[in-house]
Amino acid sequence: MNDPSSTSSGVGASEVKSGGVGFKKIIPLIVLVAIIAAFFGLELNQYLSFEALRDNREELIQWSQANQMMAVGGFIFIYAVVVALSLPGATWMTLAGGFVFGTIQGTLLVVSAATLGAVLIFIVARYCLADFFKSKAGKAADKMEQGFKSNALSYLLFLRLVPLFPFWLVNLVPAFLGVPLRTFAIGTFFGIIPGTAVFCSVGNGLGAVFDAGGVPDLKIIFQPEILGPILGLAILSLIPIVYKRVKGNAKTS
């Protein structure tokens, strides 16, 4: 990275020769904005809803069964894009994953797609638009900084298990704090499995909900028998951080 204090004519000449470093860095931002604008401009958000899933369930099941490989590939691609761009509809896509592919396969596909989308925006945030996204993160980044410095994997697992901050924000902040890509991917993949499995299970039972003319109970994840084990896993994920602090305090005392 060039030293900001270097303002000699040599630096300016190199920037001109490279075609303008600043413009190259904002190209990903232009692409992201264009995709988001197209998403809402074409009203594609209406297809990522409970109503769309309910009204097209038979066609969706029939097409997916007749085109299994295309259905799996298309689902992963669309879900990854939704996550990478923080578009609305991820919850309903998770339910659709459980509805179309079943609880186990749906969970695997959703977790893989969500991790892929998170990794994509992580890479963009780190290497292309760090300053832009850091300004958007605001004070939340400062609140997370100490946790990631203590033990990045443990803290990331905790934040994925217990969403104290929005999913999109946890995709961005580790990129600014130097969290290794491998650590980010592993923490995201395993951290979102429990919650994803719950919603895919709900999605797997949507047929009965549709037949009854009702709506799925998304608050099921807050039931003690479900929330309790997830919170238990979250507490376990913090043990390395607590141990490190206790050990550090013991050395200083």
FENRA-V356210 format. One record per pair of residues at least 12 apart in sequence whose C-alpha atoms are under 7 Angstrom apart, sorted by sequence separation. I is the first residue (numbers start at 0). GAP is how many residues later the second one is. D is the distance in whole Angstrom. If there is no record, write none. Layout:
i gap d
I GAP D
I GAP D
//
This chain:
i gap d
96 13 7
93 16 6
197 23 7
151 27 7
159 28 6
152 30 6
156 30 5
160 30 5
82 31 6
155 31 6
156 31 7
159 31 5
160 31 6
136 32 7
140 32 6
159 32 6
75 33 7
79 33 5
83 33 4
78 34 6
79 34 6
82 34 5
83 34 6
152 34 6
156 34 5
78 35 7
82 35 6
79 36 6
80 36 6
83 36 6
193 36 7
75 37 5
79 37 4
83 37 5
60 39 6
48 40 6
47 41 5
49 42 6
133 42 7
48 43 6
47 44 6
47 45 7
129 46 7
124 47 6
121 49 6
125 49 5
120 50 7
121 50 6
124 50 6
125 50 6
117 53 6
121 53 6
118 66 6
160 69 7
114 70 6
161 72 7
114 73 6
160 73 6
114 74 6
157 76 5
111 77 7
110 78 6
157 79 6
156 80 6
157 80 7
110 81 7
85 82 6
110 82 6
153 83 5
154 83 7
153 84 6
110 85 7
153 86 7
106 89 6
106 90 5
150 90 6
149 91 6
106 93 6
102 94 7
105 94 6
102 97 5
102 98 5
102 101 6
97 102 4
101 102 5
24 103 5
96 103 6
97 103 6
24 104 7
94 104 6
98 104 5
93 105 6
94 105 5
97 105 4
98 105 4
93 106 6
97 106 5
98 106 7
94 107 7
95 107 6
98 107 6
94 108 4
53 156 7
//
